[in-house]
């Protein structure tokens, strides 16, 4: 084994070993849509006293953390998102009303005189338990959070008093008066204490030091709270006091609740889809490519382990769309293997290579540029999903990006190591048909015999595309787009009913309950979805009662609340993501290829976007975050196909620089169609499995991708390619003053050659 081969083998073994170790030892964190629970997104608002900046949001986060701990939720997650948003995940919480009410209250800090132990209350008084659980009777608030300037935990190294909390007040007169009155009581008397209360809970009730004189109090506007504090306790108290001192109003802009049953069903359905889709794809690859197909299947298994380990190692949260992206990437991982094997078949079939090993090496070398370009364009789409998406869409971008990187390692390293080792064996060399390289394949042989001239009249294909574009695009005008609550704001609640319910009956019941604008749809067997404008939690409870009355009982399995400000932001980000995706693809392809290839590919992408959106408009399907994930995935898949064709055009044109583009493009299409067919079948297996087994939540996602794969395959061959030919003809007409752009025909039936043509690689 040569040195490069040994290095590839060692690298492959190291990656697999590390991936297996991580997969076994580090569990993947499941999103709430898979394990059940509630996610609440809060947005801080500026008040007349305080600006809602990152620092104020951090203080609010600490106060909210204490509130969540008080709810007794196991393994809650609170993270800051940007300068003004806080994402709270509460596993197992199915009724978000209590959580939202507790989290949504503005922080309220107050300082009270202690009137004594628990006793009958007079007006303005209340009793609360102190840190030890003993109830104290408190007077009216003498100070509030507005009077606190700051708080800091400090360690007394000289005095040996340990950790304490220093509190500074805006105006020391109020604090001096409060502590002066408390100092008039003897040491040990509860009335010598003052109580610091945050959100109705005593967080500290220190006793005024015996050295403080009656009536004088603690002056200077600063005081120390001492006690047997640990460092963590002192810091927590300081954060609570200071956080309460800077109260920032918060507003719920997004709320999602998923029942554990729905999460379990989603995991099971996606798992079955993955098993069935992957099995069918593996069998197909083995039948077509024989021994190499079997080795590619082993590499696919390694790809799955690497992807899972990457998710676990990065600490990424696996959501339902993310799980779908993981399953989809299995089908996309086949593409790189197919590209290599088809190029190796070509080399072996032309007898340019004397052995299977040399043909395979040439196949990897020839397919590398197409693999790299196509995967980079998909990574661009994944990056845009991550940067501009939210929640599940962001998770889909993460898993898609990880899947693309893992597929490149799987195809270019693991498959190569296995394949080179196998074809170098003597018995394989004597039986080349076993490798799958000895035959060009039925599709290639059929096309070679027929030799269809697809680019003879490229404008006809463009006319067909234009007709399809108009028909589907008319759906947007005629039917309009049914934007989901993610883009419009509002509330979507899905119920599991005891019996099948007619949506019209449920709609009438909701109208009688005071919700005439509610949109009611059947979302599966014994499932009902209600979509309304933004509702309070009390109004959501009324909706649940109305549905339960019609259905004879209903259990909420999903609840999504999107505020209008977030909905507007998501709409804006979706348009930005789409525009940036098209612009990024154009820029990349213009750099890697010629400008006309980039323009043609981007035009085909826009063509695919309009068609897919129009089909969803005609079908009345919702345009939501999951649709956006599918749309950007289709963009990546479509440009992937276009890159493969244009890469072959560039290669053929570089060999014969005087050949017309129409002739080179026609040859490139015929040579890449077998790869397109085989890859498309592999992806379709996965998507059909998702559509049939993935459950209601993944049906629209799989449908969008099925449409997108079909349209994207067509557009890359019969929209982008003929458009590039027409653009080149127009360019040459302008340069030469005559219309011989390489798209005409001679009597012999071959494409005319222009007097002069530029080299394909000159625009790189």
Secondary structure as UniProt FT lines:
FT   HELIX           3..25
FT   STRAND          29..30
FT   HELIX           32..35
FT   STRAND          37..44
FT   HELIX           54..71
FT   TURN            74..75
FT   STRAND          77..81
FT   TURN            82..84
FT   STRAND          85..91
FT   HELIX           96..104
FT   STRAND          109..117
FT   TURN            123..124
FT   STRAND          126..129
FT   TURN            131..132
FT   STRAND          135..144
FT   HELIX           145..147
FT   STRAND          148..156
FT   TURN            157..159
FT   STRAND          162..169
FT   HELIX           172..182
FT   TURN            183..184
FT   TURN            187..188
FT   HELIX           190..192
FT   STRAND          193..198
FT   TURN            199..200
FT   STRAND          201..204
FT   TURN            210..211
FT   TURN            214..216
FT   STRAND          222..229
FT   HELIX           231..245
FT   STRAND          250..258
FT   HELIX           260..314
FT   STRAND          317..318
FT   HELIX           320..349
FT   TURN            350..351
FT   HELIX           356..388
FT   HELIX           392..409
FT   HELIX           410..414
FT   HELIX           415..423
FT   HELIX           426..430
FT   HELIX           432..435
FT   HELIX           442..450
FT   TURN            454..457
FT   HELIX           458..478
FT   STRAND          482..483
FT   HELIX           485..488
FT   STRAND          490..497
FT   HELIX           503..512
FT   TURN            513..514
FT   TURN            516..517
FT   STRAND          519..522
FT   TURN            525..526
FT   STRAND          527..532
FT   HELIX           537..551
FT   STRAND          554..562
FT   HELIX           564..592
FT   HELIX           595..619
FT   STRAND          622..623
FT   HELIX           625..655
FT   TURN            657..658
FT   HELIX           661..693
FT   HELIX           696..715
FT   HELIX           716..720
FT   HELIX           721..736
FT   TURN            747..748
FT   HELIX           760..763
//
